[in-house]
Structures are given as C-alpha cells and as structure tokens.
Amino acid sequence: MNLFRACFPPNSDRNIHTGSDTGGCRDGLLWYKDSGSHFNGEFSMAVVQANNLLEDQSQLESGCLSLNTSGPYGTFVGIYDGHGGPETSRFINDQLFQHIKRLTAEHQSMSVEVIRKAIKATEDGFFSVVSRQWALKPQIAAVGSCCLVGIICSGTLYVANLGDSRAVLGRLVKSTGEVLAVQLSAEHNASIDSVRQELKYQHPEDSEIVVLKHNVWRVKGLIQITRSIGDVYLKNAEFNREPLYQKFRVREPFGKPILSSEPSISVHQLLPHDQFIIFASDGLWEHLTNQEAVDIVQNNPRSEEDNGLMMQGIARRLVKTALQEAAKKREMRYSDLKRIERGVRRHFHDDITVVVVFMESHLVSSGQSTPSISVKGGGK
C-alpha cells in the first residue's frame, strides 16, 4: 500500500501532480521515473522541488512529432526552469510541443525554422496572457522561464536554448574507452564574460546594462539570465510601470527589449559512439560539472534492481548526488537536508530537473517504432 501511495499520490497535492500516463513515483519532494522507452532508446527522469511552488517544468514526448500521423517520428525533451513563479514554465509545458507538432505538419519536416517559430509562438502566447491579466495580476509581467529543447529526429539532434539550463552529450572515445562530456547548448547568463560583452555591445547607450550586485552579475541589477520566455517587464516598456512593484521596475525608460527571446539552436548528426544526453536545469549544474555528471551516468547501471524491485534510476542518482553536494557545502548531512520543507529548501538548492536520454544506434538509424509516450516531469 505504501508503494502504491508513493507511485500514485492523492490528487489533493497541488505542488507535484500525477497523471495516468506518467508511471512515475514520489518520495517526499522528489518525483522520478526511473526507466522508460522512447523512440530512439531508453530514458530516465527525476525532479526535486525546492521552491514553495515547483517552478521547474519538463516533458518528454516520443512518437509522431507532427499533427499528421504520417509525419516524422522521434523524441522531444523540454526543460523549463521558471523564475519569479511557475506561470511561464507551466505555460511553456502546455504550449510549446503543440506548436512544434503544428509547425512540423505545416513544413512537413523537422527543422531549425520549425523550432524557432514554435518558441516565438510560445513567447507571443505568453505575452497575450500577460496583457489580459495585467490589470488584476501585474506581477505576472515579472515571471519568466529558461527553455531548453532537445529533439531527436531521423538521426539528427536539434538543441535549442534560452537561459542557463544545459544539454551535455556523453561521447565514447573508442581508443581509450572513456566517455567524454560534450556540452551541446550555449548558455545565456550574465556570469559568463562573453555574454556580458554581447549585452554591452547590443546596448552601447546603457553603461549599467549589467551590474555587479552582491558579487553576482545581473542584467540591470535584477536578473542573471539574458534570454528567456516571459520576463515581459524587461522586454516591453509598457509593463515596466505601476502597478508592477517598484523593486522590479527599471528606473530609466527603454526602447528596445533588454532581454531576448531568440534561442541559440545547434544541429548534430548523431554517431554510433554518442551514448546518451543529459538534459538538466541549472539546479543540477550548480553542483556538478559536465564531466562529473557524464561519469555518474557512465559508471553506474541505468537502473539498479534488488529482488526484482527497481531501486534507483540514473536520473534519480544524478539528483541525489547534487543534493549530497548541496548538503556538503552547508556542512550538513544529506539525511537532514531531505527533511527540510519546500520553500525553506530553496536556501540550500534550487528546483532540479534531470532527463537522461540513452540512444540505441540501431534505433536511431533504422527508425524502428515504439508506442507513443508523453511524460510530464513531476507527474503533471
């Protein structure tokens, strides 16, 4: 009965939702799906909540990537790391993949243009939400989200990113047997010198476009990321005024957007020695390097079994290792950290979402089919 409750918690919990298609389980603030099959291999997912409301949202969709059932087949992964609230990340989780399917049907293929248009349509949709709710809920203008997308289709991997979530490939070096970490996504965070220089170049008239505040570089002293979906108050001056709280408003008027919603997109032809991809929100990368994460995936079984019962999937192991590192930094035990409630937990670590996608080369190249699957991280 306890196992049943862990896998299918009561619907009254509004912070981490479950649904009949997820097949995931819960352990306190941790949700996980240790193992599942996607169109090109296997996957593992895990989410741990730190904020009072879960601001990380995520999904894995596998099967037809088009509204036309004859369209291209593959796997879609989305990691949406919200900030200021969960509204934007939830909106992306509901809308982005639907735009991908619609546009793939229109273009009759997957492409960089499809992804770029889908992200723009999602951004435009959230702008409309803010416009409608502005009078009664002005704070929604200060809510935003990073957005990391990975799509495997016909042996090609597309990676699109806004913000500082990260996709890391594990690539086998046959001559040594090592698996090296290859970062696939460009990040947009003011802590990176090249990102600050880019922003200064784009805003030569503003000497305070990036400010060092409490030893952290921030755009206008407010936010660390330079690209996002949402954050409308930094993209349209119409929403940089009352009734938005003064602490969010930029003092000087601005014409062009301060933040960008333009994703960086890269395309990779998958090779037989490309073993797996780790998609994760910034909460994981605060505590693990790229190579440390890849080593954990490579050096541990995808899932452990004890007397026929699944014990721990690889995504859950990555999350646990990050939490152990977070506890160590505060000179406390991991068991003590686990007892800290959501909200207060945010002082120790951020929401963390991890999706590990394993690629079976014969499936990537042959296009063999598996049943369609749709999983929302956290079990939504």
KEGU-335965 format. One record per residue: residue in one letter; z negated, y, x of N, C-alpha, C in turn. Coordinates in pm, whole numbers, padded with zeros to 5 digits, always signed. Each point is the difference from the previous one (the first is absolute). Layout:
N
AZYXZYXZYX
...
This chain:
380
M+00000-00120+00082+00000+00120-00082+00000+00126+00087
N-00079-00001+00110+00000+00116+00089+00137+00024+00061
L+00069-00110+00039+00135+00013+00056+00094+00057-00104
F-00013-00044-00125+00084+00051-00108-00021+00150-00017
R-00129+00042+00002-00029+00143-00017+00054+00081+00116
A-00004-00056+00121+00051+00072+00118+00150+00023-00010
C+00072-00100-00052+00146+00010-00009+00045+00075-00124
F-00080-00001-00105+00038+00064-00125-00117+00084-00051
P-00028+00115+00064-00114+00082-00038+00018+00061-00137
P-00109+00043-00065+00009+00058-00134+00088+00124-00002
N+00068+00022-00112+00090+00115-00013-00075+00132-00002
S-00133-00004-00015-00077+00124-00009-00005+00075+00133
D+00030-00066+00111-00001+00067+00131+00125+00085+00013
R-00018+00132+00001+00115+00091+00000+00041+00040+00140
N-00068-00050+00104+00030+00042+00136+00097-00093+00069
I-00016-00129-00019+00095-00097+00053+00043-00087-00116
H+00128+00010-00039+00051-00068-00117+00057-00136+00037
T+00006-00090-00097+00065-00127+00021+00102-00023-00109
G+00098-00082+00027+00100-00034-00099+00042-00144+00016
S+00067-00054-00100+00030-00142-00001+00098-00040+00108
D+00078+00096+00053+00102-00034+00100-00051+00008+00143
T-00123+00050+00021-00040+00029+00137-00045-00124+00074
G-00075-00089-00065-00053-00116+00070-00097+00037+00110
G-00054+00123-00002-00092+00045+00103-00144-00026-00037
C-00089+00022+00097-00144-00020-00019-00075+00124+00045
R-00127+00009-00041-00084+00112+00037-00129-00048+00064
D-00045+00080+00097-00131-00022+00061-00061+00138+00019
G-00076+00047-00097-00054+00135+00006+00111+00103-00004
L+00008+00084+00103+00103+00104+00007+00130-00050+00061
L+00006-00128+00033+00119-00058+00062+00080-00078-00103
W+00131+00029-00007+00094-00080-00079+00097-00065+00099
Y+00041-00124-00027+00092-00066+00092+00084-00105-00071
K+00118-00018+00051+00087-00112-00034+00036-00063+00133
D-00063-00110+00031+00009-00056+00134+00140-00047+00035
S+00073-00054-00097+00131-00056+00033+00088-00003-00124
G+00126+00027+00021+00099-00009-00106+00138-00010+00061
S+00097-00035-00081+00138-00011+00047+00083+00116-00051
H+00082+00055+00089+00096+00102-00041+00140-00049+00033
F+00099+00079-00027+00140-00042+00010+00038-00044+00140
N-00068+00056+00102+00038-00027+00137-00107-00073+00081
G-00104-00051-00066-00105-00070+00074-00132+00001-00075
E-00109+00032+00071-00133+00005-00058-00061+00138+00021
F-00107+00029-00074-00068+00128+00017-00150-00017-00024
S-00076+00099+00045-00144+00005-00020-00038+00146-00024
M-00093+00024-00095-00038+00137-00034-00152+00012-00007
A-00051+00119+00033-00143+00028-00016-00021+00150-00015
V-00099+00036-00081-00035+00140-00024-00152+00010-00003
V-00056+00097+00073-00143+00025-00011-00019+00147-00039
Q-00087+00021-00097-00023+00133-00055-00114+00069+00073
A+00019+00129+00029-00106+00082+00060-00030+00121-00086
N+00105+00059-00060-00018+00119-00083-00061-00037-00135
N-00055+00101-00066-00060-00023-00132+00103-00056-00097
L+00121+00052+00005+00115-00057-00069+00099-00047+00107
L+00054-00118-00017+00093-00055+00099+00124+00090+00009
E+00020+00062+00117+00115+00090+00018+00118-00070+00064
D-00022-00113+00067+00111-00083+00048+00060-00078-00116
Q+00131+00001-00010+00073-00085-00094+00108-00073+00080
S+00041-00116-00049+00101-00076+00073+00065-00101-00092
Q+00116-00050+00044+00069-00101-00080+00093-00082+00089
L+00025-00123-00045+00104-00084+00058+00084-00052-00116
E+00129+00025+00007+00094-00045-00103+00107-00085+00069
S+00024-00118-00052+00098-00087+00064+00087-00066-00105
G+00130-00002+00027+00096-00053-00096+00119+00095-00005
C+00052+00024-00117+00113+00092-00015-00048+00143+00018
L+00066+00076+00086-00036+00138+00028+00081+00099-00082
S+00065-00049-00105+00087+00082-00083-00026-00030-00146
L+00030+00096-00086-00009-00025-00144+00105-00101-00044
N+00107-00013+00078+00100-00104-00027-00049-00130+00063
T-00009-00105-00078-00049-00127+00053+00093-00057+00106
S+00121+00051+00007+00094-00044+00103-00009+00085+00127
G-00095+00097+00000-00013+00090+00114-00062-00068+00120
P-00022+00075+00109-00053-00060+00123-00144-00050-00019
Y-00032-00106+00071-00133-00058-00003-00071+00031+00131
G-00132+00008-00008-00077+00027+00121-00146+00026-00032
T-00068+00069+00091-00143+00026-00013-00028+00147+00024
F-00081+00059-00086-00040+00140+00006-00150+00006+00022
V-00044+00080+00100-00142+00023+00025-00025+00150-00003
G-00104+00042-00073-00037+00141-00005-00148+00019+00027
I-00032+00093+00090-00139+00037+00031-00013+00149-00030
Y-00091+00034-00091-00014+00139-00043-00145+00045+00021
D-00022+00078+00103-00133+00043+00042-00028+00138-00058
G-00071+00003-00112-00026+00126-00069-00108+00083+00068
H+00001+00129-00029-00106+00089+00046-00023+00108-00105
G-00125+00041-00013-00036+00098-00102-00021-00061-00137
G+00028-00130-00012-00011-00070-00127+00104-00111-00007
P-00007-00086-00102+00091-00114-00009+00127+00025-00082
E+00012+00120-00058+00109+00020-00097+00139-00017+00060
T+00025+00057+00119+00134-00009+00058+00033-00142+00042
S-00092-00067+00068+00028-00136+00045+00022-00094-00118
R-00075+00020-00108+00022-00082-00119+00137+00027-00061
F+00039+00128-00001+00131+00036-00054+00112-00065+00081
I-00011+00004+00133+00102-00063+00084+00005-00150-00028
N-00117-00061-00014-00008-00143-00023+00069-00040-00131
D-00002+00090-00096+00064-00028-00130+00149+00032+00000
Q+00043+00098+00082+00134+00055-00016+00101-00034+00109
L-00044-00006+00126+00096-00006+00111+00090-00123-00007
F-00058-00117-00019+00082-00121+00000+00098+00000-00118
Q-00039+00060-00112+00092+00009-00114+00121+00086+00036
H-00023+00108+00075+00111+00083+00047+00088-00078+00098
I-00062-00079+00087+00076-00083+00094+00092-00093-00077
K-00052-00067-00101+00081-00095-00078+00115+00071-00071
R-00031+00115-00060+00104+00075-00073+00111+00045+00093
L-00038+00058+00114+00099+00053+00092+00078-00109+00071
T-00065-00114+00027+00072-00112+00060+00106-00052-00097
A-00032-00001-00129+00100-00041-00100+00116+00099-00004
E-00032+00130+00009+00106+00102-00003+00090-00008+00122
H-00060-00019+00118+00076-00005+00125+00053-00139+00030
Q-00049-00100-00073+00039-00140+00018-00032-00053+00140
S-00100+00060+00064-00044-00047+00132-00128+00070+00037
M-00068-00055+00102-00116+00068+00058+00047+00085+00116
S-00058+00118+00014+00044+00090+00108-00107+00105+00027
V+00016+00072+00111-00087+00113+00031+00007+00104-00110
E+00121+00022-00053+00017+00100-00106-00077-00038-00125
V-00001-00128-00035-00075-00047-00117-00148+00031+00019
I-00053-00030+00116-00143+00022+00026-00033+00149-00003
R+00084+00081+00063-00025+00144+00003+00003+00059-00142
K+00097-00042-00081+00009+00050-00137-00119-00046-00084
A-00045-00124+00022-00112-00054-00077-00129+00076+00031
I-00021+00033+00127-00118+00076+00038+00007+00141-00057
K+00118+00062+00003+00015+00134-00058-00025-00002-00150
A+00050-00103-00068-00022-00010-00145-00148-00016-00031
T-00072-00073+00085-00144-00019-00018-00074+00131+00023
E+00038+00073+00105-00059+00131+00027+00026+00096-00116
D+00124+00005-00047+00034+00089-00112-00079-00037-00125
G-00019-00129-00022-00076-00045-00115-00145+00045+00006
F-00059-00006+00120-00139+00044+00011-00011+00151-00014
F+00099+00073+00049+00002+00145-00022-00004+00030-00149
S+00074-00076-00079+00001+00021-00146-00137-00027-00060
V-00068-00103+00050-00135-00030-00047-00093+00118+00028
V+00007+00053+00122-00085+00114+00037+00030+00120-00089
S+00127+00027-00025+00038+00114-00085-00059-00013-00140
R+00004-00122-00054-00051-00023-00136-00151+00012-00007
Q-00070-00045+00107-00145-00006-00004-00069+00119+00065
W+00078+00090+00059-00054+00110+00080-00105+00082-00074
A+00026+00037-00124-00090+00089-00073-00138-00064-00024
L-00001-00130-00028-00125-00068-00032-00062-00073+00120
K+00084-00038+00096-00048-00077+00115+00065+00053+00127
P-00034+00122+00040+00069+00062+00115-00020-00076+00131
Q-00111-00076+00013-00026-00068+00126+00104-00107+00033
I+00078-00042-00102+00102-00101+00028+00105+00054+00096
A+00011+00133+00012+00094+00059+00096-00042-00024+00143
A-00128-00033+00023-00051-00023+00136-00015-00148+00031
V+00058-00086-00084-00005-00145+00023+00135-00045+00056
G-00003-00087+00100+00124-00048+00060-00015-00141+00051
S+00106-00050+00065-00004-00136+00052+00101-00018+00112
C-00040-00075+00101+00096-00053+00096+00082-00107-00072
C+00113-00036+00056+00087-00098-00064+00076-00078+00107
L-00033-00129+00013+00069-00088+00095+00072-00108-00080
V+00129-00017+00027+00082-00098-00072+00071-00089+00101
G-00002-00130-00026+00078-00095+00077+00083-00085-00095
I+00127-00016+00029+00088-00081-00083+00079-00096+00088
I-00012-00129-00028+00078-00102+00070+00110-00046-00095
C+00125+00020+00041+00112-00031-00087+00119-00042+00085
S+00053-00120-00023+00119-00050+00070-00014+00004+00152
G-00118-00039+00049-00022-00004+00144-00026+00135+00064
T-00013+00105-00081-00024+00134+00050-00136+00050-00049
L-00072+00067+00088-00129+00059-00035+00015+00151-00001
Y-00034+00060-00113-00004+00146-00014-00147+00043-00002
V-00035+00101+00079-00136+00053+00001+00007+00150-00023
A-00070+00048-00102-00006+00143-00031-00146+00043+00000
N-00027+00120+00051-00139+00043+00009-00014+00149-00019
L-00107+00038-00071-00050+00137-00005-00150-00010+00024
G-00050+00068+00103-00143-00005+00028-00033-00090+00117
D-00122-00058-00002-00045-00074+00118-00036-00145-00026
S+00052-00060-00108-00005-00146-00007+00097-00054+00104
R-00003-00131+00023+00077-00051+00114+00051-00142-00025
A+00123-00025+00046+00058-00134-00001+00019-00045+00144
V-00051-00119+00032+00006-00053+00137+00058-00140-00003
L+00103-00022+00080+00067-00129+00010-00060-00083+00111
G-00019-00129-00026-00037-00095+00104+00124-00073+00048
R+00040+00024+00125+00126-00055+00054-00030-00095+00115
L+00049-00122-00011-00021-00102+00101+00089+00025+00122
V-00063-00003+00119+00074+00007+00126+00012-00144+00050
K+00118-00058-00011+00016-00143+00027-00032-00036+00145
S+00028+00088+00093-00022-00032+00140-00148-00016+00035
T-00088+00068-00074-00143-00005+00030-00083-00064-00111
G+00058-00008-00120-00075-00051-00114-00091+00104-00064
E-00001+00121+00055-00081+00107-00058+00064+00054-00126
V-00083+00056-00087+00051+00073-00116-00038+00146+00017
L+00100+00085+00016-00023+00141+00025+00001+00080-00129
A-00080+00106-00002-00004+00092-00114+00108+00105+00015
V+00082+00016-00103+00104+00102-00002-00021+00086-00124
Q-00036+00128+00021-00022+00088-00115+00134+00040-00059
L+00013-00017-00131+00127+00024-00068+00005+00133-00073
S-00115+00059-00024-00006+00121-00083-00038+00121+00083
A+00064+00112-00029-00040+00128+00060-00114+00057-00083
E-00099+00060+00068-00116+00056-00070+00006+00151-00004
H-00063+00056-00104+00002+00144-00021-00144+00047-00016
N-00066+00020+00115-00139+00042+00002-00015+00108+00106
A-00071+00106-00034-00012+00114+00091-00076-00033+00128
S-00064-00116+00007-00067-00040+00123+00099-00035+00110
I+00127-00023-00038+00106-00035+00096+00067+00128+00048
D+00005+00020+00130+00052+00127+00055+00143+00027-00045
S+00087-00101+00004+00139+00022-00039+00013+00042-00147
V-00090-00049-00083+00001+00036-00142-00042+00146-00016
R-00100+00043+00077-00042+00140-00005+00113+00092+00047
Q+00068-00042+00106+00109+00083+00051+00113+00010-00102
E+00028-00110-00069+00103+00001-00104-00036+00100-00110
L-00127-00002-00041-00043+00089-00107+00006+00146+00044
K-00038+00027+00125+00007+00137+00051+00144+00048+00007
Y+00091-00089+00037+00142+00035+00006+00054+00033-00139
Q-00047-00074-00099+00047+00022-00138-00060+00126-00063
H-00115+00045+00054-00068+00118-00055-00031+00100+00112
P+00104+00055+00064-00024+00089+00115-00074+00128-00037
E+00004+00038-00125-00064+00124-00043-00150-00015-00023
D-00050-00124+00003-00140-00026-00033-00074-00054+00123
S-00079+00086+00062-00072-00040+00122-00115-00095-00029
E-00038-00014-00127-00112-00087-00037+00048-00114-00090
I+00122-00047+00022+00051-00111-00080-00081-00127+00026
V-00047-00018+00126-00095-00108+00032-00120+00062+00069
V-00120-00045-00041-00124+00059+00049-00094-00113+00045
L-00065+00018+00114-00101-00095+00046-00132+00034-00068
K-00044-00089-00090-00120+00025-00079-00093-00120+00011
H-00123+00023+00053-00096-00109+00023+00063-00110+00086
N+00073+00044+00103+00065-00091+00096+00109-00087-00062
V+00052+00041-00115+00109-00072-00066+00111+00099-00031
W+00124-00035+00040+00114+00085-00031+00036-00016-00148
R+00012+00113-00071+00031-00004-00142+00108+00104-00034
V+00085-00033-00094+00101+00094-00049-00071+00107-00082
K+00013+00125+00040-00067+00114-00064-00150-00021-00010
G-00054-00083+00090-00142-00029-00001-00046-00085-00116
L+00096-00062-00074-00034-00071-00123+00023-00151+00006
I+00112-00043+00058+00043-00139-00016+00063-00048+00131
Q-00018-00128+00031+00048-00051+00128+00147-00043-00004
I+00045-00057-00111+00137-00049-00006+00097+00114-00028
T+00124-00014+00046+00100+00104-00015+00110-00037-00100
R+00002-00127-00044+00096-00043-00102-00074-00087-00100
S+00036+00015-00127-00071-00075-00104+00078+00008-00130
I-00047-00077-00097+00038+00019-00140-00118+00067-00067
G+00026+00099-00083-00108+00078-00061-00038+00117+00089
D-00130+00035+00003-00047+00120+00073+00084+00121-00041
V+00018+00014-00130+00091+00101-00053-00044+00141+00038
Y-00130+00020+00019-00050+00134+00034+00048+00047+00136
L+00047-00093+00085+00053+00037+00132+00153-00008+00005
K+00061-00019-00116+00146-00010-00005+00062+00104-00092
N-00079+00048-00097+00049+00099-00096-00109+00104-00021
A+00028+00125+00040-00101+00106-00008-00048+00026-00141
E+00075-00043-00100-00040+00017-00139-00134-00069-00029
F-00032-00104+00077-00123-00075-00021-00107+00031+00105
N+00028+00101+00082-00097+00044+00102-00074+00124-00051
R-00064-00012-00114-00068+00114-00064-00104-00053-00097
E-00076+00091-00057-00093-00041-00105+00079-00063-00116
P-00059-00099-00067-00140-00046+00008-00029-00106+00106
L+00090-00024+00095-00030-00093+00109-00117+00056+00081
Y-00094-00087+00038-00116+00044+00075+00043+00076+00126
Q-00075+00103+00032+00034+00086+00111+00006-00075+00133
K-00086-00103+00018-00004-00070+00128+00129-00074+00030
F+00083-00026-00104+00128-00067+00021+00114+00099+00021
R-00020+00124-00034+00113+00093+00000+00026+00057+00140
V+00128+00020+00028+00041+00066+00124-00007+00150-00023
R-00062+00071+00094-00023+00144-00020+00131+00078-00007
E+00091-00028+00093+00124+00077+00007+00106-00060-00094
P+00079+00083-00065+00110-00053-00082+00103-00071+00087
F+00067-00099-00055+00103-00070+00078+00123-00022-00087
G+00115-00004+00066+00126-00020-00071+00043-00146+00005
K+00035-00048+00119+00042-00140+00012-00120-00093+00002
P+00018-00126-00039-00112-00095-00003-00067-00014+00136
I-00133-00014-00001-00075-00022+00124+00006-00147+00039
L-00015-00089-00097+00014-00143+00024+00138-00045-00046
S+00047-00112+00056+00131-00054-00034-00016-00129-00080
S+00098-00029-00084+00004-00129-00070+00120-00082+00047
E+00055+00036+00116+00114-00072+00055-00048-00119+00083
P+00035-00122-00037-00048-00116+00076+00078-00019+00131
S-00064-00060+00097+00072-00050+00117+00037-00145-00033
I+00126-00036+00019+00049-00133-00038+00070-00064+00120
S-00035-00125+00027+00064-00074+00107+00053-00132-00055
V+00103-00054+00066+00064-00124-00044+00000-00098+00117
H-00042-00124-00025-00010-00100+00106+00066-00130-00046
Q+00087-00053+00083+00055-00132-00026-00102-00104+00049
L-00047-00083-00091-00102-00098+00037+00059-00111+00084
L-00073-00040+00104+00043-00104+00092-00091-00121-00012
P+00043-00116+00045-00082-00121-00013-00137+00011+00067
H-00014+00084+00104-00128+00012+00067-00090+00108-00060
D+00045+00062-00110-00087+00093-00074-00089-00083-00093
Q-00129-00006+00030-00090-00096-00063-00062+00050-00130
F-00052+00123+00002-00072+00052-00117-00008+00151+00009
I-00034+00063-00111-00019+00145-00006-00134+00028-00063
I-00078+00090+00060-00126+00046-00056+00023+00138-00060
F-00016+00012-00130+00003+00130-00068-00145+00036-00032
A-00045+00119+00040-00139+00034-00027-00020+00151-00009
S-00098+00038-00080-00038+00141-00010-00077+00041+00125
D-00017+00131+00016-00063+00054+00121-00141-00054+00021
G-00066-00043-00108-00135-00054+00013-00010-00115+00097
L+00105-00084+00009-00001-00110+00096+00021+00052+00141
W+00097+00091+00017+00040+00044+00135-00103+00093+00062
E-00098+00048-00078-00111+00076+00058-00086-00089+00090
H+00005-00132-00025-00091-00091+00068+00071-00105+00086
L+00130-00020-00019+00074-00099+00077+00127+00061+00057
T+00036-00036+00123+00129+00039+00056+00108-00092-00055
N+00125+00039+00020+00112-00083-00043-00008-00140+00060
Q-00023-00006+00132-00001-00130+00067-00121-00083-00040
E-00113+00063-00021-00118-00075-00046+00026-00065-00135
A+00063+00074-00090+00030-00055-00132+00099-00116+00010
V+00105+00017+00081+00100-00106+00018-00065-00123+00062
D-00089+00019+00098-00067-00114+00064-00084-00078-00101
I-00066+00071-00090-00082-00067-00101+00087-00086-00090
V+00115+00054-00041+00090-00078-00086+00055-00121+00077
Q+00040+00022+00124+00063-00105+00078-00098-00111+00039
N-00124+00037+00031-00095-00095+00057-00088-00070-00104
N+00023+00031-00128-00078-00064-00105+00094-00063-00101
P-00042-00109-00064+00085-00061-00103+00019+00096-00116
R+00111-00016-00070+00027+00087-00114-00111-00009-00104
S-00055-00119-00016-00114-00018-00089-00080-00119+00051
E-00130+00009-00017-00088-00108+00043-00040-00083-00122
E-00012-00129+00019-00042-00087-00108-00122-00080+00041
D-00090-00018-00094-00118-00078+00022-00020-00091-00120
N+00014-00131+00019-00009-00095-00111+00098+00035-00112
G+00117+00047+00040+00103+00028-00098-00011+00137-00064
L-00105+00077+00030-00017+00132-00058+00046+00108+00099
M+00077+00097-00049+00046+00109+00085-00120+00086+00041
M-00016+00026+00129-00116+00074+00047+00032+00146+00033
Q+00108+00026+00071+00028+00138+00038+00146+00017+00037
G+00068+00090-00069+00138+00031+00034+00006+00100+00113
I+00121+00017+00057+00012+00082+00119-00017+00149-00030
A+00043+00046-00119-00022+00140-00035-00149+00029-00015
R-00072-00095-00061-00145+00015-00015-00068+00001+00137
R+00049-00081+00093-00057-00002+00134+00020+00136+00069
L+00118+00061-00017+00025+00132+00059-00096+00104-00057
V-00019-00002-00131-00092+00095-00063-00142-00023+00051
K-00042-00125+00008-00136-00031+00047-00020+00047+00144
T+00100-00020+00085-00011+00044+00139-00013+00151+00007
A+00079+00072-00082-00010+00146-00002-00138+00045-00047
L-00056-00068-00100-00134+00036-00048-00106-00029+00106
Q+00018-00108+00073-00095-00031+00109+00004+00109+00106
E+00121+00051+00029+00013+00109+00097-00064+00128-00054
A+00018+00027-00130-00061+00118-00062-00152-00008+00008
A-00055-00119-00024-00145-00018+00007-00049+00019+00144
K+00075-00055+00095-00039+00009+00140-00006+00147+00045
K+00095+00081-00047+00002+00141+00037-00125+00074-00048
R-00057-00048-00110-00123+00060-00055-00125-00075+00044
E+00019-00094+00093-00112-00078+00054-00078-00069-00113
M+00073-00062-00090-00061-00073-00109+00067-00136-00013
R-00063-00088-00075+00054-00133-00020+00104+00001-00112
Y+00099-00087+00015+00103-00014-00103-00062-00037-00134
S-00099-00087+00001-00066-00042-00124-00067+00118-00071
D-00050+00098+00079-00060+00119-00060+00107+00092-00058
L+00112+00013+00071+00110+00082-00050+00050-00051-00135
K+00008-00130-00015+00051-00059-00124-00088+00035-00120
R-00126+00032+00023-00089+00030-00111+00008+00146-00046
I+00071+00083+00078+00012+00141-00037+00099+00015-00114
E-00036+00079-00102+00081+00013-00121+00120+00092+00024
R+00097-00013-00090+00117+00087+00005-00046+00146-00011
G+00080+00090+00054-00039+00141+00005-00076+00027+00128
V-00120-00056+00011-00078+00013+00124+00073-00071+00113
R+00071-00108-00032+00073-00079+00100+00105+00085+00072
R+00048+00107-00067+00105+00083+00060-00047+00069+00127
H-00132+00014+00019-00052+00060+00123+00014-00094+00119
F+00032-00128-00027+00010-00100+00106+00145-00044+00024
H+00079-00005-00104+00142-00035+00015+00075+00045-00124
D+00131+00004+00010+00087+00038-00112+00035-00125-00081
D+00061+00020-00118+00065-00113-00066+00095-00064+00101
I+00010-00131-00002+00090-00071+00092+00087-00096-00081
T+00129+00009+00020+00095-00092-00063+00085-00065+00108
V+00015-00132-00007+00082-00074+00096+00090-00098-00075
V+00128+00001+00033+00094-00102-00047+00070-00057+00123
V-00015-00130+00021+00068-00067+00111+00112-00085-00059
V+00121+00027+00045+00118-00073-00049+00054-00086+00113
F-00004-00131-00018+00059-00094+00097+00145-00025-00038
M+00084-00010+00100+00143-00019-00024+00046-00135+00053
E+00052-00081-00088+00059-00127+00040+00149+00024+00022
S+00046-00016+00122+00137+00041+00036+00105-00071-00086
H-00023-00126-00038+00100-00070-00078+00008+00056-00141
L-00112+00056-00051+00004+00062-00132+00063+00139+00007
V-00031+00076+00107+00058+00133+00016+00151-00007+00007
S+00052-00099+00071+00145-00008+00022+00073-00070-00113
S-00064-00099-00064+00072-00079-00099-00010+00057-00141
G-00105+00083-00023-00016+00056-00134-00047-00101-00102
Q-00070-00107+00044-00057-00094-00094-00097+00074-00091
S-00007-00043-00124-00077+00073-00099-00134-00066-00028
T-00101+00086-00028-00128-00044-00052-00024+00077-00129
P-00091-00046-00085-00026+00073-00125-00039+00144+00028
S+00040+00090-00090-00038+00141+00014-00151+00013-00007
I-00053+00096+00077-00144+00022+00002-00029+00149+00004
S-00105+00042-00065-00043+00139+00000-00152+00002+00016
V-00047+00061+00111-00143+00005+00026-00036+00145+00028
K-00101+00050-00069-00055+00133+00026-00130-00016+00076
G-00011+00067+00115-00121-00009+00080-00121+00048-00076
G-00109-00075+00007-00117+00030-00083+00007-00072-00132
G+00114-00069-00023+00013-00080-00121+00037+00078-00122
K+00047+00125+00017+00033+00081-00119+00108-00066-00084
